[in-house]
Amino acid sequence: MNAPPYQHEQFLAIYLFHEIKWPFMSEDVVTYVRGCAACQRHKRPKHPDKAELQKTDIPAAPLARIQVDFVAPFQPSVPDQFRYILGVQDVLTRYAIRIPTADATAETAAKALLEHWVMVFDIPVTIQSDRGSHFTGTMFWEMCSAIGIRQALSSPNHAQSNGQVERQNQLIDNVRCVCDNNPAAWPEAVHSVQYAHNTSKNATTGCCPYELLFHQHPNRPEQFAVPQPTGQRPSRAVERMDRVFRRVKRRISDAQDARRVRVGGKARCGYAVGDTVRIKLQPAQRTKGKLHAHKSELYTVVHRTRNTYLVKPCGPNALTRTLQRHYNELEAAPPQRLSWEHSSSTYGTGTEGELDVSPSAAAQETTPIRKSGRVRRPTKFLAVNPRRVRYGSSSACSGAEADASDDDESAGEV
């Protein structure tokens, strides 16, 4: 039952002014207003629910899982005409490289990853990326399948799922500072910023990425002026790195717990299979400007994995293609169903499923009188002399005369 929005105020006014009454009236008012399809699509909640942060799995060894992402576009460099940067970062050690590229196609991504990471370091077990066409294209997928890499795609329109490499994209600010005088030479500044990141201490792991990956401290320019101690024996170095990695994994887990407590979340219980939801539209999807709806048509939840949901359109003529969305990109769409529409009881003199709003039916409902359970206690008056005199008592005057005589006797004794 969908009604024009102006009828919501009329429906609420009936409840507030008690013009008519029926059982479960307050619940029906809330359900009726929340279930309006037009309001669900066009109105945005002031305090939307957000999913609670989830702890990610910590890789067992370095280079086992990497994250990749494209950053673009930049001013064309000279003379290579680079306009994009492919960022690759190891999840455990935080070691990152930045690869300037001329375009952002699937072929370019596959070739750059194969030449600059796989042939230099190792074949990763898992590659985590967003759902861009350069990572979901046929060329990139065939490259991963040929060398045995498992590809993990993040939730659409949710960059936090690929958070580490997205966070490192902020290093572009440092690139801008380094190449301020010559913006066309920004590829050279990318390598300088990359070196500074890999040889600096990470706040989460407590070590620099270079040390965790190569099992030794990096040689920084300022260290050549100070004599350095000789290296450790191989056995002790291996034992030391084992202790370092145990400490690093413990620090990563503690950082994730602290981030969950700090950020928190306002998600209630999530959505169950079969619930109806609406997808929040992105600005590019709202082609009608400010008058375009903020949310899509109805979808039904068909599968759930943590905070990620598979939904499909509702209706007999809807497409069968399912979409994957994060909890933060969905919003509940409860049906506009009132109490008498799903109850077998009969209200008043009407038949089943009908509402009797006649004056006689409304008069038959009696509201119980609200009585206070408070026990009234006698009033206590302020006492001048708590042992003898109280205001309002009959002995107030005699008590005052007794006090005066006591004062005269005490003065005579002095």
C-alpha positions as CSV (number, residue, x, y, z in Angstrom):
1,M,0.0,0.0,0.0
2,N,1.8,3.1,-1.3
3,A,0.3,6.5,-0.6
4,P,1.4,10.0,-1.6
5,P,3.9,11.5,0.8
6,Y,1.4,14.1,2.0
7,Q,-0.8,11.4,3.5
8,H,2.0,10.4,5.9
9,E,1.3,13.6,7.9
10,Q,-2.4,12.9,7.9
11,F,-1.8,9.4,9.1
12,L,0.5,10.7,11.8
13,A,-2.0,13.4,12.8
14,I,-4.7,10.8,13.3
15,Y,-2.4,9.0,15.7
16,L,-1.4,12.1,17.6
17,F,-4.9,13.6,18.0
18,H,-6.7,10.3,18.6
19,E,-9.4,10.9,16.1
20,I,-9.7,7.1,15.5
21,K,-8.2,4.2,17.3
22,W,-7.5,0.5,16.6
23,P,-5.3,-2.2,18.2
24,F,-1.5,-1.9,17.5
25,M,-2.0,1.7,16.3
26,S,1.4,3.0,17.3
27,E,3.2,0.1,15.6
28,D,1.1,0.6,12.4
29,V,2.0,4.2,12.2
30,V,5.8,3.5,12.4
31,T,5.5,0.6,9.9
32,Y,3.4,2.7,7.5
33,V,5.8,5.6,7.4
34,R,9.0,3.5,7.2
35,G,7.6,1.3,4.4
36,C,6.9,4.0,1.9
37,A,8.7,3.2,-1.3
38,A,9.0,6.8,-2.4
39,C,10.5,8.0,0.9
40,Q,12.9,5.0,0.9
41,R,14.3,6.0,-2.5
42,H,14.4,9.8,-2.2
43,K,15.3,10.4,1.5
44,R,18.7,9.9,3.0
45,P,19.1,8.8,6.7
46,K,20.9,11.3,8.9
47,H,22.7,8.6,10.8
48,P,23.1,5.6,8.5
49,D,24.1,2.2,9.8
50,K,27.7,1.2,9.3
51,A,29.2,-2.3,9.4
52,E,31.6,-3.2,12.2
53,L,35.2,-3.4,11.1
54,Q,36.4,-7.0,10.5
55,K,39.8,-8.3,11.2
56,T,41.6,-9.4,8.1
57,D,43.7,-12.6,7.9
58,I,47.4,-12.0,8.5
59,P,49.6,-13.7,5.9
60,A,51.8,-16.5,7.1
61,A,54.9,-15.3,5.2
62,P,56.1,-12.2,3.3
63,L,55.1,-11.9,-0.4
64,A,52.2,-14.3,0.1
65,R,49.5,-11.7,-0.5
66,I,49.7,-8.4,-2.3
67,Q,47.4,-5.6,-3.1
68,V,47.3,-3.7,-6.4
69,D,45.7,-0.5,-7.5
70,F,45.9,2.2,-10.2
71,V,46.3,5.9,-9.5
72,A,45.5,8.4,-12.2
73,P,45.6,10.5,-14.2
74,F,48.7,12.6,-14.0
75,Q,50.3,15.2,-16.3
76,P,52.1,13.4,-19.1
77,S,55.7,12.9,-18.3
78,V,58.6,13.8,-20.6
79,P,59.8,11.9,-22.7
80,D,57.9,8.6,-21.8
81,Q,54.4,10.1,-21.6
82,F,53.5,8.3,-18.5
83,R,50.1,9.2,-17.0
84,Y,49.3,6.4,-14.5
85,I,50.9,4.7,-11.5
86,L,50.4,1.0,-10.7
87,G,50.8,0.5,-7.0
88,V,51.8,-2.9,-5.6
89,Q,52.2,-3.5,-1.8
90,D,52.9,-6.6,0.3
91,V,50.3,-7.0,3.0
92,L,52.6,-8.4,5.7
93,T,55.8,-6.4,5.3
94,R,54.2,-3.2,3.9
95,Y,56.9,-3.2,1.2
96,A,55.5,-1.2,-1.8
97,I,56.6,-0.3,-5.3
98,R,55.2,2.3,-7.7
99,I,55.3,1.5,-11.5
100,P,54.6,4.5,-13.9
101,T,52.6,3.4,-17.0
102,A,51.3,5.0,-20.1
103,D,47.7,3.6,-19.8
104,A,45.6,1.5,-17.4
105,T,44.6,-1.4,-19.5
106,A,44.5,-5.1,-18.4
107,E,47.4,-5.9,-20.7
108,T,49.5,-3.1,-19.2
109,A,48.7,-4.2,-15.6
110,A,49.6,-7.8,-16.3
111,K,52.9,-6.9,-18.0
112,A,53.9,-4.5,-15.3
113,L,53.1,-6.8,-12.5
114,L,54.9,-9.7,-14.1
115,E,58.1,-7.8,-14.9
116,H,58.4,-5.6,-11.8
117,W,57.1,-7.9,-9.1
118,V,56.9,-11.6,-10.0
119,M,60.3,-11.7,-11.8
120,V,62.0,-9.7,-9.1
121,F,60.5,-11.1,-5.9
122,D,58.3,-14.1,-6.1
123,I,54.9,-15.4,-7.3
124,P,52.3,-14.3,-4.8
125,V,49.6,-16.7,-3.6
126,T,46.8,-14.1,-3.7
127,I,46.3,-10.8,-5.5
128,Q,43.7,-8.4,-4.0
129,S,42.3,-5.6,-6.1
130,D,39.2,-3.6,-6.9
131,R,36.8,-4.5,-9.6
132,G,38.2,-2.1,-12.3
133,S,38.3,-3.4,-15.9
134,H,42.1,-3.4,-15.8
135,F,42.0,-6.2,-13.1
136,T,38.9,-8.1,-14.3
137,G,39.9,-8.1,-17.9
138,T,40.7,-11.3,-19.8
139,M,44.5,-10.6,-20.1
140,F,45.0,-10.1,-16.4
141,W,42.8,-13.1,-15.5
142,E,44.7,-15.3,-17.9
143,M,48.1,-14.2,-16.5
144,C,46.9,-15.0,-12.9
145,S,45.6,-18.4,-14.0
146,A,48.7,-19.3,-15.9
147,I,51.1,-18.9,-13.0
148,G,48.7,-20.1,-10.3
149,I,47.7,-16.8,-8.6
150,R,44.3,-16.6,-6.8
151,Q,42.6,-13.3,-7.5
152,A,40.4,-11.7,-4.7
153,L,38.2,-8.8,-5.7
154,S,37.0,-6.3,-3.1
155,S,33.4,-5.1,-2.7
156,P,32.2,-2.6,-5.3
157,N,32.2,1.1,-4.3
158,H,34.0,0.2,-1.1
159,A,37.7,1.3,-1.2
160,Q,38.2,0.3,2.4
161,S,38.3,-3.4,1.4
162,N,41.6,-2.7,-0.4
163,G,42.7,-0.3,2.4
164,Q,46.5,-0.7,2.5
165,V,47.3,0.2,-1.0
166,E,44.5,2.9,-1.0
167,R,46.2,4.4,2.0
168,Q,49.6,4.4,0.2
169,N,48.0,6.5,-2.6
170,Q,48.4,9.4,-0.2
171,L,52.1,9.3,-1.0
172,I,51.2,11.2,-4.1
173,D,51.2,14.3,-2.0
174,N,54.9,13.7,-1.3
175,V,55.5,13.2,-5.1
176,R,53.8,16.6,-5.7
177,C,56.2,18.2,-3.2
178,V,59.3,16.6,-4.7
179,C,58.5,17.6,-8.3
180,D,57.0,21.0,-7.6
181,N,59.4,22.8,-9.9
182,N,59.1,20.3,-12.8
183,P,55.7,18.5,-12.8
184,A,56.6,16.6,-16.1
185,A,59.4,14.7,-14.3
186,W,57.1,13.2,-11.7
187,P,58.2,9.5,-12.5
188,E,61.7,10.3,-11.0
189,A,60.0,11.6,-7.8
190,V,58.0,8.4,-7.5
191,H,61.1,6.3,-7.0
192,S,62.4,8.7,-4.4
193,V,59.2,8.6,-2.4
194,Q,59.1,4.8,-2.8
195,Y,62.6,4.5,-1.3
196,A,61.7,6.7,1.6
197,H,58.6,4.6,2.4
198,N,60.4,1.2,2.3
199,T,63.3,2.3,4.5
200,S,61.2,4.1,7.1
201,K,59.7,2.6,10.3
202,N,56.1,1.6,10.0
203,A,53.8,2.5,12.9
204,T,51.9,-0.8,12.8
205,T,54.7,-3.3,12.4
206,G,57.3,-1.4,14.3
207,C,59.9,-2.1,11.6
208,C,60.7,-0.8,8.2
209,P,59.4,-2.8,5.2
210,Y,62.9,-3.3,3.8
211,E,64.1,-5.0,7.0
212,L,61.1,-7.4,7.1
213,L,61.6,-8.4,3.5
214,F,65.3,-8.7,3.2
215,H,66.1,-9.6,6.8
216,Q,68.6,-6.8,7.3
217,H,68.7,-3.1,8.0
218,P,68.8,-0.8,5.0
219,N,71.9,1.3,4.3
220,R,70.6,4.9,4.4
221,P,72.8,7.8,3.3
222,E,73.2,9.2,6.8
223,Q,74.6,5.9,8.1
224,F,77.8,6.2,6.1
225,A,79.1,9.0,8.3
226,V,78.9,6.7,11.4
227,P,80.7,3.4,11.7
228,Q,78.3,0.5,11.8
229,P,78.7,-2.8,13.8
230,T,79.6,-6.0,11.9
231,G,76.8,-8.3,10.9
232,Q,75.5,-11.1,13.0
233,R,76.1,-14.8,12.5
234,P,73.6,-16.4,10.1
235,S,72.0,-18.6,12.8
236,R,71.4,-15.7,15.2
237,A,70.1,-13.6,12.3
238,V,67.5,-16.3,11.5
239,E,66.4,-16.5,15.1
240,R,66.2,-12.8,15.4
241,M,64.0,-12.6,12.3
242,D,61.7,-15.3,13.6
243,R,61.2,-13.2,16.8
244,V,60.7,-10.1,14.7
245,F,58.0,-11.7,12.6
246,R,56.2,-13.0,15.7
247,R,56.2,-9.6,17.1
248,V,55.1,-8.0,13.9
249,K,52.1,-10.3,13.5
250,R,51.1,-9.6,17.2
251,R,51.4,-5.9,16.6
252,I,49.3,-6.1,13.4
253,S,46.6,-8.0,15.3
254,D,46.6,-5.5,18.2
255,A,46.4,-2.6,15.7
256,Q,43.3,-4.2,14.1
257,D,41.7,-4.6,17.5
258,A,42.4,-1.0,18.4
259,R,41.1,0.2,15.1
260,R,37.8,-1.7,15.6
261,V,37.4,-0.2,19.1
262,R,38.2,3.3,17.8
263,V,36.1,3.3,14.7
264,G,33.4,1.0,16.0
265,G,30.2,0.5,14.0
266,K,26.4,1.0,14.3
267,A,25.3,-2.2,12.5
268,R,22.5,-4.0,14.2
269,C,22.3,-7.6,13.0
270,G,22.9,-7.2,9.3
271,Y,20.5,-8.5,6.7
272,A,19.3,-12.1,6.4
273,V,18.7,-14.0,3.2
274,G,15.3,-13.0,1.8
275,D,15.3,-9.4,3.2
276,T,14.5,-6.6,0.9
277,V,17.1,-3.8,0.6
278,R,17.9,-0.8,-1.6
279,I,21.3,0.1,-3.1
280,K,22.7,3.6,-2.5
281,L,23.3,5.2,-5.9
282,Q,26.7,6.7,-6.7
283,P,26.8,10.4,-8.0
284,A,27.6,9.1,-11.5
285,Q,24.4,7.1,-11.5
286,R,22.2,10.0,-10.5
287,T,21.8,11.5,-14.0
288,K,18.8,13.7,-13.1
289,G,20.7,15.9,-10.7
290,K,19.3,16.8,-7.4
291,L,15.8,15.4,-8.3
292,H,17.2,11.9,-8.9
293,A,16.5,9.3,-6.3
294,H,19.3,8.5,-3.8
295,K,18.6,4.7,-3.8
296,S,17.7,2.1,-6.3
297,E,14.6,-0.2,-6.7
298,L,14.0,-3.1,-4.4
299,Y,16.6,-6.0,-4.2
300,T,16.5,-9.2,-2.3
301,V,19.4,-10.7,-0.4
302,V,20.4,-14.1,-1.7
303,H,23.7,-14.7,0.1
304,R,25.9,-13.2,2.8
305,T,29.7,-13.4,3.5
306,R,30.6,-11.3,6.5
307,N,29.8,-7.7,5.5
308,T,29.4,-8.5,1.8
309,Y,26.0,-9.4,0.3
310,L,24.8,-10.8,-3.0
311,V,21.5,-9.2,-4.0
312,K,19.2,-9.6,-7.0
313,P,16.3,-7.4,-8.3
314,C,12.8,-8.1,-7.1
315,G,9.8,-8.6,-9.4
316,P,8.9,-11.2,-12.0
317,N,10.3,-9.2,-14.9
318,A,13.5,-8.3,-13.1
319,L,16.9,-9.4,-14.4
320,T,18.5,-12.5,-12.9
321,R,21.9,-10.9,-12.6
322,T,23.1,-10.7,-9.0
323,L,25.2,-7.8,-7.6
324,Q,27.7,-7.8,-4.8
325,R,27.6,-4.9,-2.4
326,H,29.0,-4.0,1.0
327,Y,26.8,-3.5,4.0
328,N,27.5,0.2,4.0
329,E,26.1,0.5,0.5
330,L,22.8,-1.0,1.4
331,E,19.8,0.2,3.3
332,A,16.8,-1.7,4.7
333,A,13.5,-1.5,2.8
334,P,10.8,-2.9,5.1
335,P,7.4,-3.6,3.5
336,Q,4.5,-1.1,4.1
337,R,2.3,-3.7,5.9
338,L,-0.1,-2.9,8.6
339,S,-1.3,-5.1,11.4
340,W,-4.7,-6.1,9.9
341,E,-3.1,-7.1,6.6
342,H,-1.3,-10.1,8.2
343,S,-3.5,-11.0,11.1
344,S,-6.4,-13.3,11.3
345,S,-8.2,-11.5,14.1
346,T,-11.3,-9.4,13.7
347,Y,-11.4,-5.9,14.9
348,G,-14.7,-4.2,16.1
349,T,-17.7,-5.2,13.9
350,G,-15.8,-5.5,10.6
351,T,-14.9,-8.6,8.8
352,E,-11.5,-10.3,8.7
353,G,-8.9,-8.0,7.1
354,E,-11.1,-4.9,7.4
355,L,-10.8,-2.0,9.9
356,D,-13.8,-0.7,11.8
357,V,-13.3,3.0,12.5
358,S,-16.8,3.8,13.5
359,P,-17.4,6.0,16.6
360,S,-19.0,3.1,18.5
361,A,-15.9,1.0,18.0
362,A,-13.7,3.8,19.1
363,A,-15.8,4.4,22.1
364,Q,-15.6,0.8,23.2
365,E,-11.9,1.0,23.7
366,T,-11.3,2.3,27.2
367,T,-7.9,3.6,28.2
368,P,-6.9,2.6,31.7
369,I,-6.4,5.4,34.1
370,R,-2.7,5.9,34.9
371,K,-2.1,6.0,38.6
372,S,1.1,6.9,40.4
373,G,2.6,4.3,42.7
374,R,4.3,6.9,44.8
375,V,3.6,6.9,48.6
376,R,3.0,10.4,50.0
377,R,5.0,11.1,53.2
378,P,4.3,13.7,55.8
379,T,6.0,17.1,55.4
380,K,9.1,17.7,57.6
381,F,9.6,21.3,58.8
382,L,12.9,23.0,59.4
383,A,14.0,22.8,63.1
384,V,15.8,25.7,64.8
385,N,16.7,23.5,67.8
386,P,16.3,19.9,66.8
387,R,16.0,18.8,70.4
388,R,13.1,20.9,71.5
389,V,11.6,23.4,69.0
390,R,10.1,22.9,65.5
391,Y,8.3,25.3,63.3
392,G,4.5,24.8,63.3
393,S,4.4,23.0,66.7
394,S,2.5,24.3,69.7
395,S,5.6,24.5,71.9
396,A,7.4,27.0,69.7
397,C,6.7,30.0,72.0
398,S,7.5,28.1,75.2
399,G,10.7,26.9,73.6
400,A,11.7,30.4,72.6
401,E,11.1,31.7,76.2
402,A,13.2,28.8,77.6
403,D,16.1,29.7,75.3
404,A,15.9,33.3,76.5
405,S,16.0,32.3,80.1
406,D,18.9,30.0,79.5
407,D,20.8,32.9,77.9
408,D,20.1,35.2,80.9
409,E,21.4,32.5,83.3
410,S,24.5,32.0,81.3
411,A,25.2,35.7,81.2
412,G,24.7,36.0,85.0
413,E,27.2,33.3,85.7
414,V,29.8,35.1,83.6
